[in-house]
Amino acid sequence: MSAVHSRALPALLILLLAACSGGGEPAAHGGDGGPGGSPGQRHEQPPVPVAVAPATVGSIASTYRSNATLEANAQAEILARVPGVVQTIAVEEGDQVKRGQALLQIQAEEYKYRLQQAEASTRNLKSRYDRSQNMADRGLASVEDFDTAESEYASAQANEGLARIELGYTTVRAPMDGTIVGRLVDPGQPISANLAVFRIASFDPLLARVHVPSKEFRRLTTEQPVTIHLDSDGTVLQGRIQLVSPIIDPASGTIKVTVEITAYPAGVRPGDFAEVRIVTERRDNRTLVPRVALVSDKGEEVVYVESAGMAERRVVEVGLSDDDWAEIISGVQSGEVIVVKGQRSLQHGQKVRVLEGEASEGAVAEEKPARGQGGASS
């Protein structure tokens, strides 16, 4: 026997002894069947836990949303009509005032003297006019003299009237009901005519102006209710459409809509940022499912229906949707049980286990209440 064969025999004997040492015991691991299983055997997947809610019937709305800044209904600068020195100031910023209320006094002595001078001139020229008229009636005065006396008397009356008006202008008054939002002068300050001395604004009502796409024009009407959500603290205000512009902005293709807000908390002020929500379409008696149930899959909108412990994949046609609900035009019927949690990992035909108490809040009602403040249509 060659040297090679003599070396191979011990190795072969070692392998044979190792094979016999198992004592006929089965292998620790089966083939495809997993631990302890027989070759080819597979374990069944456990049911996937899900939460469900029934498809229901109700109303849904398409809502246009846009950001806006709250504005005063009217605002103006109050001007001094005559020059002079500020004597007293009667109001401060934040004060509520009424139309005609005195706000500021300009030193008026000079204007009083001008009025007295004008009154004296009027009295003098009236006497002259009366004499000329008497003489003309008796044929003792020419027509030219009478016309001159009449013209001078009329001019004096006009000058007196202007002097009286200027004296009245030394008291600056509110042009409208409103709130003083700016005081622009101080006592003792010399001012000129047409100088702004106050800013006034009317906060009743407040306004919000938004620009709506022109395609929504025919769906909007004056007096239509609107909701306004303040960015600062989430306060929800109720308003109405006051004005729909009769023209379309050619640059943006939008129409300006003015919303009026008549009731609001004391802390709300012009300048607050808000989201304005206008309902542009409403549909009643529609099949609805919780919006969270929708899954986008390969360009299709899909929901999973739970039936007899199995998940059934349904392609659906979605109509309007809001923050919570989606309208289903086809693919699901009212009353079918929809998976609303755990659906993103499901496959068609997979077993599911419904978790108790996990249904979406409000989704189990037989008739979903009408919603007018939802999101824009999908």
C-alpha positions as CSV (number, residue, x, y, z in Angstrom):
1,M,0.0,0.0,0.0
2,S,1.3,3.4,-0.9
3,A,2.2,6.1,1.5
4,V,-0.8,8.2,0.2
5,H,-3.3,5.5,0.9
6,S,-1.9,4.9,4.4
7,R,-2.4,8.5,5.3
8,A,-6.0,8.6,4.0
9,L,-7.2,5.5,6.0
10,P,-7.0,7.2,9.5
11,A,-9.0,10.3,8.2
12,L,-11.7,8.0,6.8
13,L,-12.0,6.1,10.0
14,I,-12.5,9.4,11.9
15,L,-15.4,10.5,9.7
16,L,-17.1,7.1,10.1
17,L,-16.8,7.3,13.9
18,A,-18.3,10.8,13.9
19,A,-21.3,9.7,11.8
20,C,-22.0,6.8,14.1
21,S,-21.7,8.9,17.4
22,G,-25.2,10.5,16.9
23,G,-26.8,7.2,17.9
24,G,-29.6,7.6,15.3
25,E,-31.0,10.8,16.9
26,P,-32.8,13.2,14.5
27,A,-31.1,16.5,13.4
28,A,-31.7,19.5,15.7
29,H,-33.2,21.6,12.9
30,G,-35.6,20.5,10.3
31,G,-35.4,21.7,6.7
32,D,-37.6,24.5,5.6
33,G,-40.1,23.8,8.3
34,G,-38.2,25.7,10.9
35,P,-37.2,24.5,14.4
36,G,-38.1,20.9,15.0
37,G,-40.2,20.8,11.8
38,S,-40.0,18.4,8.9
39,P,-38.5,19.4,5.6
40,G,-40.9,21.6,3.5
41,Q,-43.1,22.6,6.4
42,R,-43.8,26.4,6.9
43,H,-45.3,28.3,9.9
44,E,-48.5,30.3,9.4
45,Q,-48.1,34.1,9.8
46,P,-49.9,35.5,12.9
47,P,-52.9,37.9,12.2
48,V,-51.9,41.6,12.0
49,P,-53.5,43.7,14.7
50,V,-55.6,46.5,13.2
51,A,-58.2,49.1,14.3
52,V,-61.4,49.5,12.2
53,A,-64.4,51.8,11.7
54,P,-67.4,51.5,9.5
55,A,-68.0,53.5,6.4
56,T,-70.8,55.9,7.1
57,V,-73.2,58.3,5.4
58,G,-73.1,62.0,5.9
59,S,-72.3,65.5,4.5
60,I,-69.0,66.9,3.5
61,A,-67.8,70.2,2.2
62,S,-65.0,71.5,0.0
63,T,-63.4,74.5,1.7
64,Y,-61.1,77.1,0.2
65,R,-58.5,78.3,2.7
66,S,-56.3,81.4,2.5
67,N,-54.3,83.5,5.0
68,A,-55.2,87.1,5.7
69,T,-54.5,89.9,8.0
70,L,-57.4,91.4,10.0
71,E,-58.0,95.0,9.1
72,A,-60.1,97.9,10.6
73,N,-63.3,98.6,8.8
74,A,-62.3,102.2,8.3
75,Q,-59.2,104.3,9.3
76,A,-58.1,107.8,8.7
77,E,-55.6,110.5,9.6
78,I,-57.1,113.5,11.4
79,L,-55.6,116.7,10.1
80,A,-55.3,120.2,11.7
81,R,-57.3,122.6,9.4
82,V,-55.6,125.8,10.6
83,P,-52.1,126.6,11.9
84,G,-51.4,127.4,15.5
85,V,-50.0,126.0,18.8
86,V,-51.4,122.9,20.4
87,Q,-53.0,124.1,23.7
88,T,-54.6,120.9,25.1
89,I,-55.0,117.3,24.1
90,A,-58.2,115.6,25.3
91,V,-57.6,111.9,24.3
92,E,-54.9,109.3,24.1
93,E,-54.2,106.2,22.1
94,G,-56.7,103.5,22.7
95,D,-59.5,105.8,23.7
96,Q,-62.9,105.2,22.2
97,V,-64.4,108.4,20.7
98,K,-67.6,109.5,19.1
99,R,-68.1,111.5,15.9
100,G,-67.8,115.2,16.6
101,Q,-66.0,114.7,20.0
102,A,-63.3,117.3,20.7
103,L,-59.8,115.7,20.5
104,L,-57.4,118.7,20.5
105,Q,-57.5,122.4,21.1
106,I,-55.4,124.9,19.2
107,Q,-54.8,128.3,20.8
108,A,-57.7,130.4,19.4
109,E,-57.2,134.0,20.5
110,E,-56.0,135.2,17.1
111,Y,-58.9,133.5,15.4
112,K,-61.4,135.1,17.8
113,Y,-60.0,138.6,17.0
114,R,-60.3,137.9,13.3
115,L,-63.9,136.9,13.7
116,Q,-64.6,140.1,15.7
117,Q,-63.0,142.2,13.0
118,A,-65.0,140.5,10.3
119,E,-68.2,141.0,12.3
120,A,-67.5,144.7,12.7
121,S,-66.8,145.0,8.9
122,T,-70.1,143.3,8.2
123,R,-72.1,145.6,10.4
124,N,-70.5,148.7,8.8
125,L,-71.1,147.5,5.3
126,K,-74.6,146.4,6.1
127,S,-75.4,150.0,7.3
128,R,-74.0,151.3,4.0
129,Y,-76.0,148.9,2.0
130,D,-79.2,149.8,3.9
131,R,-78.7,153.5,3.2
132,S,-77.9,152.8,-0.5
133,Q,-81.1,150.7,-0.8
134,N,-83.2,153.5,0.8
135,M,-81.8,156.1,-1.5
136,A,-82.2,153.9,-4.5
137,D,-85.8,153.3,-3.6
138,R,-86.4,157.1,-3.6
139,G,-84.4,157.6,-6.8
140,L,-81.6,159.5,-5.1
141,A,-78.7,156.9,-5.8
142,S,-77.4,155.6,-9.0
143,V,-77.6,151.9,-9.8
144,E,-73.8,151.6,-9.8
145,D,-73.6,152.9,-6.2
146,F,-76.2,150.5,-5.0
147,D,-74.6,147.5,-6.7
148,T,-71.2,148.4,-5.2
149,A,-72.7,148.7,-1.7
150,E,-74.5,145.3,-2.2
151,S,-71.4,143.6,-3.4
152,E,-69.2,144.9,-0.5
153,Y,-71.8,143.8,2.0
154,A,-72.0,140.3,0.5
155,S,-68.2,140.0,0.6
156,A,-68.1,141.1,4.3
157,Q,-70.6,138.4,5.1
158,A,-68.5,135.8,3.4
159,N,-65.4,136.9,5.2
160,E,-67.2,136.7,8.5
161,G,-68.3,133.2,7.7
162,L,-64.8,132.1,6.9
163,A,-63.5,133.6,10.1
164,R,-66.2,131.7,12.0
165,I,-65.2,128.5,10.4
166,E,-61.5,129.0,11.1
167,L,-62.3,129.6,14.7
168,G,-64.3,126.4,14.8
169,Y,-61.3,124.6,13.3
170,T,-59.2,125.4,16.3
171,T,-61.0,122.6,18.0
172,V,-60.0,119.3,16.2
173,R,-62.9,116.8,16.3
174,A,-63.4,113.1,15.5
175,P,-64.7,112.6,12.0
176,M,-66.3,109.3,12.9
177,D,-66.9,106.8,15.8
178,G,-63.8,104.8,16.4
179,T,-60.6,104.2,18.4
180,I,-57.6,106.5,18.5
181,V,-54.7,104.4,17.3
182,G,-52.1,107.2,17.1
183,R,-51.4,110.6,18.7
184,L,-48.9,112.5,16.5
185,V,-48.4,115.8,18.3
186,D,-47.7,117.1,21.8
187,P,-49.1,120.1,23.9
188,G,-47.2,123.3,23.1
189,Q,-46.1,122.1,19.7
190,P,-46.6,124.6,16.8
191,I,-48.5,122.9,13.9
192,S,-49.3,123.8,10.3
193,A,-52.5,123.4,8.4
194,N,-53.1,119.9,7.0
195,L,-50.7,118.3,9.5
196,A,-51.8,114.9,10.8
197,V,-52.4,115.1,14.5
198,F,-54.2,111.8,15.2
199,R,-54.9,108.4,13.5
200,I,-58.4,106.9,14.1
201,A,-59.8,103.5,13.2
202,S,-63.2,101.8,13.4
203,F,-63.0,98.2,14.6
204,D,-66.7,97.5,14.2
205,P,-66.6,95.3,12.2
206,L,-63.2,93.9,11.5
207,L,-62.4,92.9,7.9
208,A,-60.4,90.1,6.3
209,R,-59.6,90.3,2.6
210,V,-58.7,87.1,0.6
211,H,-58.2,86.4,-3.1
212,V,-60.2,83.4,-4.3
213,P,-59.5,81.6,-7.6
214,S,-61.9,82.8,-10.3
215,K,-63.3,79.3,-10.8
216,E,-64.9,79.5,-7.4
217,F,-66.7,82.8,-8.3
218,R,-70.1,81.4,-8.9
219,R,-70.1,79.4,-5.7
220,L,-69.7,82.5,-3.5
221,T,-72.5,84.8,-2.4
222,T,-72.7,87.8,-0.1
223,E,-73.9,87.0,3.5
224,Q,-72.3,83.5,3.1
225,P,-70.9,82.3,6.5
226,V,-67.2,82.1,6.9
227,T,-64.9,80.9,9.7
228,I,-61.7,82.6,10.7
229,H,-59.0,80.8,12.6
230,L,-56.5,83.1,14.4
231,D,-52.8,82.0,14.1
232,S,-51.9,83.5,17.5
233,D,-54.1,81.3,19.8
234,G,-56.3,79.2,17.5
235,T,-59.5,81.2,18.3
236,V,-62.3,80.5,15.8
237,L,-64.3,83.5,14.7
238,Q,-67.5,83.6,12.7
239,G,-67.9,86.0,9.8
240,R,-69.8,86.6,6.6
241,I,-68.9,87.6,3.0
242,Q,-69.5,91.3,2.8
243,L,-68.3,91.9,-0.8
244,V,-67.3,89.9,-3.8
245,S,-65.3,92.0,-6.2
246,P,-66.9,92.4,-9.7
247,I,-63.6,92.0,-11.5
248,I,-60.9,89.3,-11.8
249,D,-57.3,90.3,-11.2
250,P,-55.7,89.5,-14.6
251,A,-52.3,88.9,-13.1
252,S,-53.3,86.3,-10.6
253,G,-56.7,85.1,-11.9
254,T,-58.3,85.7,-8.5
255,I,-61.2,87.6,-7.1
256,K,-61.0,89.7,-4.0
257,V,-63.4,88.7,-1.3
258,T,-64.0,90.9,1.7
259,V,-65.1,89.1,4.9
260,E,-66.8,91.0,7.7
261,I,-66.4,89.9,11.4
262,T,-68.9,91.6,13.7
263,A,-68.3,89.6,17.0
264,Y,-64.9,88.8,18.4
265,P,-63.1,88.7,21.8
266,A,-61.7,91.9,23.3
267,G,-58.1,90.7,22.6
268,V,-58.5,90.5,18.9
269,R,-56.9,93.4,17.0
270,P,-56.3,94.6,13.5
271,G,-53.0,93.1,12.3
272,D,-53.7,89.6,13.7
273,F,-52.9,86.9,11.2
274,A,-55.6,84.4,10.5
275,E,-56.7,81.5,8.2
276,V,-60.0,82.2,6.4
277,R,-62.1,79.2,5.4
278,I,-64.8,79.6,2.8
279,V,-67.1,76.7,1.9
280,T,-67.3,76.5,-1.9
281,E,-69.2,73.2,-2.3
282,R,-71.3,71.0,-0.1
283,R,-72.5,67.4,-0.7
284,D,-75.0,65.5,1.4
285,N,-75.9,61.8,1.8
286,R,-72.4,60.6,0.7
287,T,-70.4,57.5,1.7
288,L,-67.6,58.6,4.0
289,V,-64.6,56.9,5.5
290,P,-62.0,58.3,7.9
291,R,-59.4,60.1,5.9
292,V,-56.6,58.2,7.7
293,A,-57.8,55.0,6.1
294,L,-56.7,56.0,2.7
295,V,-53.4,54.6,1.4
296,S,-51.7,55.8,-1.8
297,D,-50.3,52.7,-3.6
298,K,-48.8,52.8,-7.1
299,G,-50.8,55.9,-8.1
300,E,-54.1,54.4,-6.8
301,E,-56.1,55.4,-3.7
302,V,-56.7,52.2,-1.6
303,V,-58.5,51.2,1.5
304,Y,-58.5,47.8,3.3
305,V,-61.9,46.3,4.2
306,E,-62.0,43.8,7.1
307,S,-64.2,40.8,6.3
308,A,-64.3,37.5,8.2
309,G,-60.8,38.2,9.7
310,M,-59.2,38.9,6.4
311,A,-58.0,42.1,4.8
312,E,-59.4,42.9,1.4
313,R,-57.6,45.5,-0.8
314,R,-60.1,48.0,-2.5
315,V,-59.2,50.6,-5.0
316,V,-61.5,53.6,-4.4
317,E,-62.5,56.8,-6.2
318,V,-62.2,59.7,-3.8
319,G,-64.4,62.8,-4.0
320,L,-64.2,65.7,-1.5
321,S,-62.2,65.4,1.7
322,D,-61.7,67.4,4.8
323,D,-59.5,67.2,7.9
324,D,-61.2,64.0,9.1
325,W,-63.3,62.4,6.4
326,A,-63.1,61.4,2.7
327,E,-66.0,61.0,0.3
328,I,-65.9,57.6,-1.5
329,I,-67.6,57.7,-4.9
330,S,-66.9,54.0,-5.7
331,G,-65.2,51.0,-4.2
332,V,-66.8,50.9,-0.7
333,Q,-70.4,50.8,0.5
334,S,-71.8,52.3,3.6
335,G,-71.6,49.9,6.6
336,E,-68.5,48.0,5.4
337,V,-65.7,47.8,8.0
338,I,-62.7,49.8,7.1
339,V,-59.2,49.4,8.5
340,V,-58.1,52.7,10.0
341,K,-54.9,51.7,11.8
342,G,-52.3,49.2,10.7
343,Q,-53.4,49.3,7.1
344,R,-50.1,50.5,5.7
345,S,-48.4,47.1,6.3
346,L,-51.3,45.0,5.0
347,Q,-51.5,42.9,1.9
348,H,-54.6,41.5,0.2
349,G,-55.9,38.4,1.8
350,Q,-53.8,38.7,5.0
351,K,-55.3,37.7,8.3
352,V,-56.1,40.5,10.7
353,R,-57.0,40.7,14.4
354,V,-59.3,43.6,15.3
355,L,-58.2,45.5,18.4
356,E,-61.0,46.3,20.8
357,G,-61.6,50.0,21.6
358,E,-59.3,51.3,18.8
359,A,-61.9,52.6,16.4
360,S,-61.6,56.3,15.3
361,E,-63.5,58.7,17.5
362,G,-66.8,59.6,16.0
363,A,-66.5,57.1,13.2
364,V,-69.1,54.6,14.5
365,A,-72.1,56.9,14.2
366,E,-74.8,55.8,11.9
367,E,-75.1,59.3,10.3
368,K,-72.0,61.5,10.2
369,P,-73.0,65.1,11.1
370,A,-72.7,67.7,8.4
371,R,-69.3,69.4,8.2
372,G,-68.9,72.8,6.7
373,Q,-65.3,73.6,7.8
374,G,-63.3,70.9,6.2
375,G,-60.2,71.1,3.9
376,A,-60.1,71.8,0.3
377,S,-61.4,69.2,-2.1
378,S,-59.0,66.6,-3.2
